[in-house]
């Protein structure tokens, strides 16, 4: 990356995942969000062409919109877009599912969607 940052700052490797269709190591992307309250960071556990799941102990409420940016692996260019929270799951000690929120990309351009799809195929 030309900005002097380590690639490790943008993603981490996990060895397993509960989803049946993800049998390989899963890259977890570092995500930067920004809304009226300021900047926040999270980790995207699943990523698709239309959105992602962001693990968070303080997920935003369904319907909330914010700007998001993330980088796919060693790709120079950051992907930036507006998104909306489609659903959220609060922390519950009785539930084994991780707290967080499912977000939907609102204005992601086709080139970025294609880049996500290609990145996913390589994983």
Protein Blocks (a to p, Z undefined) as FASTA:
>chain_A
ZZlpafklmpccdfbdfbfklmbccdddddddddfkbccddddfbdcfkbccdddfbdcd
ehiacdddddehjafbacddddddfbdcdddfkbmbdcddddddfklcfklmmmmmmmmm
mZZ
